[in-house]
């Protein structure tokens, strides 16, 4: 989805599943990159991150993508 990030002129790309060379390209294009573990990037984290970002500035445009199905978190 990095091409969509570039097309949208995004400032930051958040991913938990990004190959090394893709991360290098992301930085080469001047886009900030936040790498997180795949388990953390699931729906719950993204909802929290959206709320955190919007609490900083409600004018920031946040794009949401639907997951195929909900999942359970086990502790």
Long-range contacts (C-beta under 8 A, 24 or more apart in sequence): 2-26, 5-31, 6-31, 8-63, 14-41, 14-49, 15-41, 16-40, 16-41, 17-41, 42-67, 42-71, 43-67, 43-70, 43-71, 44-73
